[in-house]
Amino acid sequence: MENNVIVRFAPSPTGPLHIGGVRTALFNYLFAKKHGGTMLLRIEDTDQNRFVPGAEEYIKEALEWCGIELDESPWNPGDRGPYRQSERKEMYAEYAEKLVKEGKAYYAFDTSEELSALRDKFEKEKGESFFYNAVMRNRLKNSLTMSAAEVQEKIESGEPYVIRLKVPIKKEIRLKDMIRGWVVVHSHSIDDKILLKADGMPTYHLANIVDDHLMGVTHVIRGEEWLPSAPLHVLLYESLGWANEMPEFAHLPLLLKPSGKGKLSKRDGDKLGFSVFPLQWNDPENGQISSGYREDGFLADAFTNFLALLGWSSGTDQEIYTKEELIEVFSIERISKSGAKFDFEKAKWFNQQYLKTYPVEKLTEKYLETLKAEGIECDFEKAKKITSLMQERVVFPAEIYTNAKFFFEVPEEYDQKVAKKKWNAEVVDVFTYYAAGVKNADNFDETAAKEILVKILEEKGIGMGKVMQSLRLAITGVGGGPDLMPVLEVLGKDEVASRINIAIEKLSSFV
Ligand code: GLU
């Protein structure tokens, strides 16, 4: 298999890419890289009615953000292009006509009104659904029931027609899915699908097969929702005479809602309390904004690491993988058949792990951006100190600001429970000396902050444990947070002394 693997990701630009789509792209990418193969992207835009402006750009940006590099795409063409089906239009009709000539497809002239009337009649009279299939096609208006001259005349007079696949009557269709094993379907359960529409455009099925073949795709890795179409696709390969070069199929398990009940859909976004899109999406039709992982503060590597484990596992306990490691250990054999429950808490856990080892300078830049947006001025060194104090304690970069506003704001309120438990006359006595000591310090840093306190406590014979939480309360307003002495250093001696004095005044009722 090495070196000649060609996979494709084939999204339709009908809206923002769902995280399920990103996972499909990621698995294709990992598989291609693992085998030294090629990954291409094909835009499946034959259905112009469903075209959404901006969707293609969104797909590009989302894949770039996730680090899913494409070897060939509309934006980076190779020699298998064009990469948009709308630019390949002419190719499809030729194959549909070829199938008609060989008796494997036929022209059908039934209007949609006629067909929907038939559908209604069937449902009403027989209580069953109507299918344009091997039985029905002999009673309908098509080139199987009409003379060649009649067909010719209709076509020449410009009567609209479609081309339908003539599904063989008694045939067992077999395909071996790399994840699911053998799938066997009888042809009587497949209707005579339209291949070419009245406007000359191909349907998804025809275009998808013709393109996969012409582009030399060796492995079709896609979502489970396409499994029901796979037998039809096998039939198409056989009809077109390409059975020997048919790609292998791997249908990925569905992404399920956190409850495990039902598929995680595009509409679930935000309703369940988390995003279902990689990037924020501004709907051009109704102006609605859906949130995205990037804007929510996820790091791209954490996000893709999380996605890689949705439906795939290495079989070990390891969860954190670099992209290179994922490429190394990824295999289709270890993809599960059953749906993967989406666990947003796990996504957050991944982000936290990645944030811990994220370069502090880069995180500081992000923090500075937040501060700027909040109208707070801060120099890089100070921001960096705060960032390193907070880095291990946050899930999202934005929390460096939101969880530690005390770096820029004097507490307006104090945690009453902590005050009740810890604030007392002894504490106030120590802090009165401490505030004065701090104010007079020559070089105030975290060591000095501590030494000054230790000295006062020693003189008074009081243990450190008796005052520490109260000091934190006076400085930050709450009972927990990052290492306190470095916080004091960042705030500086005047601010520390002033906050202590404010707290002594405001908490006087607890003494
Ligand atoms: N255009 C289809 C989609 O939007 C592609 C399905 C396939 O990969 O064959 O998902």
Residues whose N, C-alpha, C, O or C-beta is under 5 A from the ligand:
A	BS01	LIG	A10 P11 S12 E44 R222
